[in-house]
Structures are given as C-alpha cells and as structure tokens.
C-alpha cells in the first residue's frame, strides 16, 4: 500500500513538472526587432519609412473585422496595393511615395480572416467608404492571388491588374505546406515565429541579395504584425480555390523574378500560361520582395504599366 502511494505521488510530481514545462514553453517570449535595430544606418531610406509611418491610417469595421488602411494622393486614378502573407500596408511605402503625387493610393493590412471572399469583401467596403469606383490593383504573392480573385468577382471595379511574384489556382502550395500549417497551430507562438524567421533568413533574404531593407522589414514584421494566427489564416487564403480567369478586356501585367524562393518555377510558368495576354516582365535575380530591395526598378516597371 505504501509502495503504491509512493508511486502515485511520484507520478503526480512528474505530471506537474511536465505540465509546468509545457506552460513555460508556451509563455516563452517571442523575439522581436524594430526596423532600426536590423537597419542601423540612418539614411534616406530609413528616414522615409519613419516619416511614412507617422502619417495617419484609417480603420473600417466590416463583417466583424477591423481593417487598417492608408490613403493618400489626389489623382483621378486610384492604385490599390495588396501585400503578401508576411506583409502590412507600409511594406509598399517606397511605391506609395513614388506614385502619390500623380495618383490616389490605397494600401491595406489584412485582418485575421481565412478566405479570399472575406478579404475581397473588405476591399469593397473600403472602396465604398472612400467613394472610389475603379482601381488599378497591384498585388504581390498572396496579394497577387487576391488581386485575381477581386478582378474575377468584381471586374467592373478594376481598370488594370499587376501580378507580382504570385501564382494562379494550384494544388502545389497546399501539398507542400498543409501538414506544416496544421502542426503550427498547436506549437508555441515563439517557435512558429522562429521557424518562419529561419526560412526568411536562410532563403528569402539571401535571394534578395541580402539587402538590408528586406532583412530589416521582414524581421520586424514577424512576431509583431505577423503572428501565428495571422500567418496561418493567410495561408488558408493562399490555398483558397476559385476559377482564376480574369476578363480578357482588363490589361494585365505579370512581374516575376528568376530566383523567387517562395513561388516555384512551375507556378510561375502556370501563371503565364493562365494569362497569355499578360505583359510579362522578369526582373532577374532579386528574390521575392523586389519592391523592397529594388524599388527603383520595380517602380519603373509599374509606372510604365499604370500609364
């Protein structure tokens, strides 16, 4: 009897220790950085970002979700910027500063939703609030996929579409990442962010020629704007399905790079095959975030298409 009691006490102690360790693991702090910590040079680029972030944003609540967006410019034509999985409205600041003198510009940050319809409905709500009838849509990665969905379902709202480093409907993204994403939902948040950051620092940033702006911006986003919930929900938007065929009367541009670590060559070729009418521009070996690390080149390509 005494032996059994002793065993029970020991098992309870082990269980308490295990539960405690799990609790500690989930409370472990997330490593966070600011842009200036990763980009210590006080130059024109860092100053322009600081000044941009001082400008006010707007908030719109629709379907129970708060949308944050930025609007500027007084032009007759509006450009709508749509970011990717690991982005926010200000990731386009170098494009917005370039275009705002001639165009009205809007850039959004997606709330935590799981479908392209929810994202598209939010965009419509913002355009209605701002009394904007039509837009030129510029999207990259998930933003490019969303741009296709938006143009397919709201062709009357779209003047032109620029698809940067993105893909048409496919099964490849789901096959490659479905299991990992399911596991991520149960892992401690710090571990998820560390894993994503590891991929960025090992593959994505080197593909951008280790450009300090890309390094600083992406590392700042992880664990702040981009949380485990946000990242996994945006993944479900990436693998959402629809018939990705934009009206042939809407002018299309495809911007791609030769060494994109996040969009495979197969997906790049499939996108071009899906839109044979599109004007294709290859920016060479500048990675997935060309608008961050090669803004002059990216802006010139966008400018030619927009005009």
C-alpha positions in Angstrom: 0.0 0.0 0.0 2.8 2.4 0.9 4.6 1.5 -2.3 1.5 2.2 -4.4 1.0 5.5 -2.6 4.7 6.5 -3.2 4.3 5.6 -6.9 1.1 7.8 -7.2 2.9 10.7 -5.6 5.9 10.3 -7.9 3.5 10.2 -11.0 1.8 13.3 -9.8 5.1 15.1 -9.4 6.1 14.1 -12.9 2.8 15.2 -14.3 3.1 18.6 -12.6 6.6 19.0 -13.9 5.6 18.1 -17.4 2.6 20.5 -17.3 4.8 23.2 -15.9 7.4 22.8 -18.7 4.7 22.9 -21.3 3.3 26.0 -19.7 6.7 27.7 -19.6 7.3 26.7 -23.3 4.1 28.4 -24.4 4.9 31.5 -22.4 8.5 31.9 -23.7 8.8 35.4 -25.1 8.8 36.0 -28.9 12.0 37.5 -30.2 11.1 40.9 -31.8 13.0 43.5 -33.7 12.4 47.0 -34.9 13.3 48.1 -38.4 16.0 50.4 -37.0 17.6 47.6 -34.9 18.1 45.5 -38.1 18.8 48.5 -40.3 21.1 50.7 -38.1 22.1 53.1 -40.9 20.3 56.4 -40.6 19.9 57.2 -44.2 17.3 58.4 -46.7 15.5 55.0 -46.8 15.1 54.7 -43.1 14.0 58.3 -42.7 11.4 57.9 -45.5 9.9 54.9 -43.7 9.8 56.7 -40.3 8.1 59.7 -41.9 5.7 57.5 -43.8 4.7 55.6 -40.6 4.0 59.0 -38.9 1.2 59.6 -41.3 -2.3 58.6 -40.1 -4.1 55.4 -41.2 -7.8 54.8 -41.3 -9.8 52.0 -39.7 -13.0 50.4 -41.0 -15.0 47.7 -39.3 -16.8 45.3 -41.7 -18.1 41.8 -41.1 -16.8 42.0 -37.5 -13.2 42.7 -38.6 -11.2 45.9 -38.3 -9.4 46.8 -41.4 -6.4 49.2 -41.2 -5.6 51.1 -44.4 -3.7 54.0 -45.7 -5.0 56.5 -48.3 -3.2 59.5 -49.8 -2.9 61.4 -53.1 -5.5 63.5 -55.1 -5.3 61.9 -58.5 -8.3 60.9 -60.6 -7.0 57.3 -60.8 -6.6 55.1 -57.7 -3.9 52.4 -57.2 -4.8 49.7 -54.7 -1.8 47.9 -53.2 -2.2 44.4 -51.8 0.6 42.8 -49.8 1.5 39.1 -49.3 1.4 36.6 -46.4 4.1 38.3 -44.5 3.2 41.9 -45.1 1.3 45.0 -44.0 0.2 48.3 -45.6 3.5 50.0 -45.1 5.5 47.4 -47.0 4.6 49.3 -50.1 5.8 52.7 -48.8 8.5 53.1 -51.5 5.9 52.6 -54.2 3.3 54.8 -52.5 5.8 57.7 -52.1 6.6 57.3 -55.8 3.0 57.3 -57.1 1.2 59.5 -54.6 2.0 62.8 -56.5 0.0 61.7 -59.6 -2.4 59.1 -58.3 -4.7 58.4 -55.3 -3.2 55.4 -53.5 -4.6 52.9 -51.0 -2.8 50.2 -49.2 -4.4 47.8 -46.7 -3.4 45.5 -43.9 -5.5 42.3 -43.9 -7.3 41.3 -40.7 -7.3 37.7 -39.4 -9.6 36.0 -42.0 -9.4 32.7 -43.8 -11.0 33.2 -47.2 -10.4 35.3 -50.3 -14.1 36.3 -50.2 -13.7 37.9 -46.7 -10.6 39.8 -48.0 -12.4 40.9 -51.2 -15.5 42.0 -49.2 -13.2 44.1 -47.0 -11.7 45.8 -50.1 -15.1 46.6 -51.5 -16.2 48.1 -48.2 -13.1 50.4 -48.2 -13.7 51.5 -51.8 -17.3 52.3 -51.0 -16.3 54.3 -47.9 -13.8 56.2 -50.0 -16.3 56.6 -52.8 -13.9 55.0 -55.4 -15.5 53.4 -58.4 -12.5 51.7 -60.1 -8.9 50.9 -59.2 -5.7 49.7 -60.7 -4.8 46.7 -58.5 -1.2 46.0 -57.7 -0.7 42.8 -55.7 2.3 40.6 -54.8 2.3 37.0 -53.6 -0.9 36.4 -51.7 -1.8 40.0 -52.7 -1.4 38.9 -56.4 -3.7 35.9 -55.8 -6.2 38.2 -54.1 -6.0 40.6 -57.0 -7.0 37.8 -59.4 -10.0 36.9 -57.1 -11.0 40.5 -56.9 -10.8 41.1 -60.6 -12.7 37.9 -61.4 -15.6 38.7 -58.9 -15.6 42.5 -59.4 -14.5 43.2 -62.9 -16.4 46.4 -63.0 -14.2 47.8 -60.2 -10.9 47.0 -61.9 -9.1 49.0 -64.5 -5.8 47.1 -64.7 -4.1 44.4 -62.6 -0.4 43.9 -61.9 0.5 40.5 -60.5 3.9 40.4 -58.8 5.7 37.2 -57.7 2.4 35.2 -57.5 0.5 32.2 -58.8 -2.8 31.1 -60.3 -5.0 28.5 -58.6 -2.9 25.4 -57.8 -2.5 22.4 -55.6 1.2 22.7 -55.1 1.1 25.2 -52.2 -1.4 23.0 -50.3 0.5 19.8 -50.9 3.8 21.3 -49.7 2.5 23.1 -46.6 -0.7 21.7 -45.3 0.8 19.4 -42.7 3.2 22.0 -41.5 0.5 24.6 -41.1 -1.7 22.2 -39.1 1.2 21.5 -36.8 2.0 25.2 -36.4 -1.4 25.9 -35.0 -0.5 23.8 -31.9 3.1 24.9 -31.4 4.2 27.8 -29.1 4.0 31.1 -30.9 7.7 31.9 -30.4 8.6 28.6 -32.1 6.4 29.3 -35.1 7.8 32.8 -35.5 11.3 31.5 -35.1 10.7 28.8 -37.7 9.3 31.4 -40.2 12.2 33.8 -39.5 14.7 31.0 -40.0 13.3 30.3 -43.5 13.3 34.0 -44.3 16.9 34.4 -43.1 18.1 31.2 -44.8 16.3 31.5 -48.2 14.2 34.7 -48.7 16.7 37.4 -47.7 19.7 35.8 -49.5 17.6 35.6 -52.6 17.2 39.4 -52.2 21.0 39.6 -52.3 20.9 40.1 -48.5 19.5 43.6 -49.0 19.3 45.3 -45.6 15.9 46.8 -46.2 14.3 43.4 -46.9 16.1 41.9 -43.9 15.0 44.7 -41.5 11.4 44.9 -42.7 10.6 41.2 -42.7 12.3 40.5 -39.4 10.4 43.4 -37.8 7.0 42.2 -39.1 7.5 38.7 -37.6 6.1 38.5 -34.1 4.5 41.9 -34.3 2.2 42.5 -37.3 2.6 38.8 -38.4 1.5 36.5 -35.6 1.0 32.7 -35.7 -2.8 33.2 -36.2 -2.4 35.8 -38.9 0.2 33.8 -40.8 -1.8 30.5 -40.7 -5.1 32.3 -41.6 -3.3 34.0 -44.6 -2.1 30.5 -45.6 -5.7 29.4 -45.9 -6.3 32.3 -48.2 -3.3 31.2 -50.3 -4.9 27.8 -50.8 -8.4 29.0 -51.2 -9.9 28.0 -54.6 -11.7 29.8 -57.4 -11.6 30.0 -61.2 -8.6 32.3 -61.7 -9.5 33.7 -65.1 -9.6 37.5 -65.4 -11.7 39.1 -68.1 -9.5 39.4 -71.2 -10.5 43.1 -71.6 -8.7 44.0 -68.3 -5.0 44.8 -69.0 -2.7 42.5 -67.1 1.0 42.7 -66.1 3.0 39.8 -64.6 6.1 40.7 -62.7 8.4 37.8 -61.9 11.9 37.1 -60.8 14.3 34.3 -61.8 15.2 33.2 -58.2 11.9 33.5 -56.3 12.3 31.2 -53.3 8.6 31.3 -52.4 7.0 30.8 -55.9 8.4 27.8 -57.8 9.2 27.9 -61.5 6.3 25.6 -62.1 3.9 28.1 -60.5 5.4 31.0 -62.4 5.0 29.2 -65.7 1.5 28.1 -64.9 0.6 31.8 -64.1 1.8 32.9 -67.5 0.0 30.1 -69.3 -3.2 31.1 -67.5 -2.9 34.6 -68.8 -1.3 34.5 -72.2 -2.5 38.1 -72.8 -0.4 39.5 -69.9 2.7 41.6 -70.4 5.5 39.7 -68.6 8.4 41.4 -67.0 11.3 39.4 -65.4 13.4 41.5 -63.0 16.2 38.9 -62.7 17.7 37.6 -59.6 16.2 39.9 -56.9 14.1 37.5 -54.9 10.5 37.5 -53.8 10.3 41.1 -52.4 11.7 43.1 -55.3 9.6 46.1 -54.4 11.5 46.3 -51.1 15.1 45.7 -52.3 14.9 47.1 -55.8 12.2 49.9 -55.6 13.6 52.0 -58.5 13.5 49.1 -60.9 10.1 47.9 -59.6 8.6 51.4 -59.7 9.7 51.9 -63.3 8.0 48.7 -64.4 4.8 49.6 -62.5 4.9 53.2 -63.8 5.1 52.1 -67.4 2.1 49.7 -67.0 0.0 52.1 -65.0 0.4 54.9 -67.6 
